[in-house]
């Protein structure tokens, strides 16, 4: 899941790749992580998007980062990101870009 989090992969496809049924996959995730496979995949994607946003690379755009992380519905990405990290993606990117400037001004 981690290796292909950015890919357009379905949970059914993941279950098939590991050779188990959907229900078995759901039960295993619930027992080990307390999440559904879909929630885990979303969390992996959110974490990857956050890493890139925190890098604050010049020219980086929230839309491109979200799409690269595997999100196809941008408003859902923004809502999920805010719920997970307490700020909007654009706020993370702005803060990351401002931090080096603030340090240089000190």
C-alpha positions as CSV (number, residue, x, y, z in Angstrom):
1,X,0.0,0.0,0.0
2,X,2.8,2.4,0.9
3,X,4.7,1.7,-2.3
4,X,1.7,2.5,-4.5
5,X,-0.3,5.0,-2.5
6,X,-0.1,7.6,-5.2
7,X,-1.5,5.2,-7.8
8,X,-5.2,4.9,-8.7
9,X,-5.5,1.5,-6.9
10,X,-8.8,0.1,-5.5
11,X,-9.1,-1.7,-2.2
12,X,-10.4,-4.7,-4.2
13,X,-7.2,-4.7,-6.2
14,X,-5.1,-4.5,-3.0
15,X,-7.0,-7.5,-1.6
16,X,-6.4,-9.4,-4.8
17,X,-2.7,-8.6,-4.8
18,X,-2.2,-10.0,-1.4
19,X,-4.4,-13.0,-2.1
20,X,-7.2,-12.4,0.4
21,X,-10.8,-11.4,0.2
22,X,-12.1,-7.9,0.8
23,X,-13.7,-8.8,4.1
24,X,-10.6,-10.4,5.4
25,X,-8.6,-7.3,4.4
26,X,-11.1,-5.1,6.2
27,X,-11.0,-7.2,9.4
28,X,-7.2,-7.3,9.4
29,X,-6.9,-3.6,9.0
30,X,-9.5,-3.0,11.8
31,X,-7.6,-5.3,14.1
32,X,-4.1,-4.0,13.4
33,X,-4.6,-0.3,12.7
34,X,-8.1,0.5,13.8
35,X,-8.8,1.8,10.3
36,X,-10.4,0.6,7.1
37,X,-8.1,0.0,4.2
38,X,-9.5,3.1,2.5
39,X,-8.8,5.2,5.6
40,X,-5.2,3.9,5.7
41,X,-4.7,4.6,2.0
42,X,-6.1,8.2,2.5
43,X,-3.8,8.7,5.5
44,X,-0.8,7.6,3.5
45,X,-1.7,10.0,0.7
46,X,-2.3,12.8,3.2
47,X,1.1,12.2,4.8
48,X,2.9,12.3,1.5
49,X,1.1,15.5,0.4
50,X,2.0,17.1,3.8
51,X,5.7,16.2,3.4
52,X,5.7,18.0,0.0
53,X,3.8,21.0,1.3
54,X,6.1,21.3,4.3
55,X,9.1,21.3,1.9
56,X,7.7,24.6,0.5
57,X,9.5,24.2,-2.8
58,X,9.4,27.2,-5.1
59,X,6.7,26.7,-7.8
60,X,4.9,24.0,-5.8
61,X,1.1,24.2,-6.1
62,X,-1.4,22.5,-3.8
63,X,-3.4,21.1,-6.7
64,X,-0.3,19.4,-8.3
65,X,0.8,18.1,-4.9
66,X,-2.7,16.7,-4.2
67,X,-2.9,15.0,-7.6
68,X,0.6,13.6,-7.4
69,X,-0.3,12.1,-4.0
70,X,-3.2,10.2,-5.5
71,X,-6.2,12.5,-4.8
72,X,-8.6,13.0,-7.6
73,X,-11.3,15.1,-5.8
74,X,-9.6,18.3,-4.6
75,X,-12.2,19.5,-2.3
76,X,-12.3,16.2,-0.5
77,X,-8.5,16.4,-0.2
78,X,-8.7,19.8,1.3
79,X,-11.4,18.7,3.9
80,X,-9.5,15.5,4.8
81,X,-6.2,17.5,5.1
82,X,-7.8,20.0,7.4
83,X,-9.3,17.3,9.6
84,X,-6.0,15.5,9.8
85,X,-3.7,18.4,10.4
86,X,-5.8,21.3,11.6
87,X,-5.0,23.6,8.7
88,X,-5.7,24.0,5.1
89,X,-3.1,22.7,2.6
90,X,-2.5,26.2,1.3
91,X,-1.8,27.4,4.9
92,X,0.9,24.6,5.3
93,X,2.5,25.6,2.0
94,X,2.5,29.3,2.9
95,X,4.0,28.7,6.4
96,X,6.7,26.4,5.0
97,X,7.7,29.1,2.5
98,X,7.7,31.8,5.1
99,X,9.8,30.0,7.7
100,X,13.1,30.4,5.9
101,X,12.4,34.1,5.4
102,X,11.6,34.5,9.1
103,X,14.8,32.8,10.1
104,X,16.9,34.9,7.8
105,X,15.3,38.0,9.2
106,X,16.4,37.1,12.8
